[in-house]
Amino acid sequence: MKLTRKVLVLFIAVSVLPTAAVGQDEDVSIGVIPDGELIDNAVVPGRKSPDELRRDFWRAEKDFYSIYNELNDVRLYDVRCTKEAPTGTRIKTQMCRPKFVDKALREGRIRGSENLSTDSRIADKMAAYQKNVETLVAANPELQTAAAALNLAHARLTADEERIAGN
C-alpha cells in the first residue's frame, strides 16, 4: 500500500513538477549582519518531529487530491484518501488511491499496490490516470501549487526519515 503513495508522489514530483524547489525551505530566511553590529535576538527555526512532518505530508496530499477531484471529469480517476492499518500492524497510515484501484482490490484482481502492473487493464488505467493528472496539473495553477506543496512535504518527510535511518 505504501508503494502506491510513493509511486503517485514520485510521479507528480518527477514528471509534473521538474522545476519545483524541492530543497528550499520557506521557513528559513538568511540575512547578512554588518560588521560590528550586535544582534538583540535571533530566531532559529526548530526541527519538526516525524509525526508533524507526516501530518504535513498527509494534509498536503489531501489538499492536492481534493483540488484534483474537483477538476477531474473521469469519476473512476477520483482519488479517495483513507486511514488504514497495513496487515500485521495497528499503526494507521493515509492511503490515497483512484477509485479503479479500490475497485480492483475489492474484486480481488490485485492484492496490493505491488502488483498493479500484473493486470493489464489496471496498468492501462493507471497510465491513463497518470496522463490525466499530468494534464490537469499543467492546466491549473491552483493544482500546480498544491502539487508543489505535496512535493515539498514529501521531500521533507523523506529527508527526515533518511536522517533518522542514518543515525
Phi, psi and omega per residue, in radians:
M1 nan -0.696 -3.136
K2 -1.097 -0.541 -3.135
L3 -1.111 -0.659 3.133
T4 -1.041 -0.799 -3.133
R5 -1.078 -0.797 -3.132
K6 -1.099 -0.704 3.129
V7 -1.098 -0.796 -3.114
L8 -1.165 -0.752 3.134
V9 -1.162 -0.761 3.119
L10 -1.127 -0.641 3.082
F11 -1.043 -0.834 3.136
I12 -1.099 -0.768 -3.083
A13 -1.143 -0.737 -3.024
V14 -1.504 -0.841 -3.006
S15 -1.601 -0.455 -3.046
V16 -1.745 -0.597 -3.036
L17 -2.151 1.000 -3.082
P18 -1.134 -0.344 -3.106
T19 -1.820 0.158 -3.128
A20 -1.137 2.550 -3.113
A21 -1.516 1.380 -3.066
V22 -1.155 -0.738 -3.022
G23 -1.467 -0.055 -3.077
Q24 -1.521 2.532 3.141
D25 -2.091 1.911 -3.064
E26 -1.281 -0.153 -3.139
D27 -1.443 -0.197 -3.048
V28 -1.960 2.262 3.039
S29 -2.162 2.488 -3.083
I30 -2.057 2.309 3.115
G31 -2.248 2.787 3.127
V32 -1.797 2.306 -3.141
I33 -1.830 2.202 3.125
P34 -1.071 2.628 3.137
D35 -1.000 2.387 3.077
G36 1.480 -0.167 -3.127
E37 -1.533 2.336 -3.141
L38 -1.591 2.665 3.116
I39 -1.826 2.231 3.079
D40 -1.221 -0.819 3.114
N41 -2.695 2.756 3.128
A42 -2.304 2.474 3.099
V43 -1.800 2.118 3.109
V44 -1.937 2.006 -3.114
P45 -1.142 2.363 3.118
G46 -1.417 2.839 3.107
R47 -1.516 2.328 3.110
K48 -1.303 2.603 3.109
S49 -1.268 2.794 3.080
P50 -0.979 -0.654 3.114
D51 -1.128 -0.707 3.118
E52 -1.146 -0.735 3.114
L53 -1.111 -0.700 3.117
R54 -1.124 -0.761 3.106
R55 -1.112 -0.702 3.081
D56 -1.045 -0.741 3.130
F57 -1.126 -0.820 -3.129
W58 -1.072 -0.711 3.120
R59 -1.112 -0.782 3.132
A60 -1.120 -0.664 3.121
E61 -1.131 -0.802 3.114
K62 -1.095 -0.744 3.129
D63 -1.063 -0.794 -3.140
F64 -1.038 -0.885 -3.087
Y65 -1.227 -0.477 3.061
S66 -1.110 -0.818 3.105
I67 -1.164 -0.766 3.126
Y68 -1.000 -0.810 -3.111
N69 -1.085 -0.612 3.094
E70 -1.134 -0.653 -3.085
L71 -1.474 -0.444 -3.043
N72 -1.280 2.333 3.117
D73 -1.714 -0.285 -3.100
V74 -1.669 1.828 -3.025
R75 -1.054 -0.549 3.106
L76 -1.163 -0.327 3.129
Y77 -1.602 -0.103 3.070
D78 -1.013 2.483 -3.092
V79 -1.926 2.308 3.119
R80 -2.021 2.317 3.121
C81 -1.873 2.266 3.109
T82 -2.365 2.789 3.046
K83 -1.657 2.184 -3.109
E84 -2.361 2.600 3.031
A85 -1.782 2.027 3.117
P86 -1.019 2.684 3.138
T87 -0.928 2.312 3.106
G88 1.584 0.047 3.132
T89 -2.502 2.784 3.059
R90 -1.846 -0.031 -3.109
I91 -1.404 2.065 -3.107
K92 -1.484 2.545 3.063
T93 -2.343 2.752 3.137
Q94 -1.457 2.282 3.097
M95 -2.098 2.227 3.104
C96 -2.087 2.088 -3.096
R97 -2.416 2.570 3.019
P98 -1.151 2.700 -3.112
K99 -0.999 -0.645 -3.095
F100 -1.165 -0.506 3.088
V101 -1.276 -0.754 3.074
D102 -1.022 -0.740 -3.141
K103 -1.091 -0.778 3.134
A104 -1.123 -0.640 3.087
L105 -1.142 -0.784 3.122
R106 -1.083 -0.683 -3.112
E107 -1.391 -0.139 3.111
G108 1.406 0.195 3.109
R109 -1.240 -0.486 3.031
I110 -2.317 2.688 -3.111
R111 -1.827 -0.267 -3.133
G112 -3.098 3.113 -3.080
S113 -1.184 -0.348 -3.111
E114 -1.220 -0.342 3.130
N115 -2.051 0.665 3.068
L116 -1.118 -0.511 -3.082
S117 -1.547 -0.054 -3.117
T118 -1.321 -0.478 3.091
D119 -1.741 2.018 -3.052
S120 -1.092 -0.535 3.114
R121 -1.161 -0.698 3.122
I122 -1.196 -0.743 3.135
A123 -1.067 -0.724 3.108
D124 -1.135 -0.737 3.116
K125 -1.155 -0.651 3.132
M126 -1.111 -0.723 3.107
A127 -1.111 -0.741 3.120
A128 -1.170 -0.695 3.099
Y129 -1.064 -0.813 -3.137
Q130 -1.082 -0.680 3.089
K131 -1.116 -0.696 3.114
N132 -1.098 -0.790 3.101
V133 -1.044 -0.840 -3.126
E134 -1.016 -0.791 -3.129
T135 -1.109 -0.797 -3.115
L136 -1.183 -0.671 3.113
V137 -1.135 -0.761 -3.122
A138 -1.098 -0.531 -3.038
A139 -1.631 -0.188 -3.011
N140 -2.248 2.000 -3.127
P141 -1.078 -0.630 3.132
E142 -1.134 -0.701 3.108
L143 -1.234 -0.589 3.057
Q144 -1.082 -0.751 3.125
T145 -1.114 -0.760 3.118
A146 -1.134 -0.655 3.107
A147 -1.163 -0.686 3.103
A148 -1.143 -0.703 3.101
A149 -1.130 -0.703 3.098
L150 -1.125 -0.773 3.128
N151 -1.068 -0.766 3.140
L152 -1.152 -0.764 3.123
A153 -1.101 -0.689 3.110
H154 -1.148 -0.741 3.139
A155 -1.098 -0.726 3.122
R156 -1.141 -0.768 3.139
L157 -1.108 -0.776 3.137
T158 -1.112 -0.756 3.127
A159 -1.083 -0.703 3.132
D160 -1.190 -0.713 3.101
E161 -1.091 -0.707 3.108
E162 -1.175 -0.674 3.104
R163 -1.076 -0.808 -3.132
I164 -1.149 -0.729 -3.141
A165 -1.142 -0.514 -3.131
G166 -1.355 -0.265 -3.127
N167 -1.451 nan nan
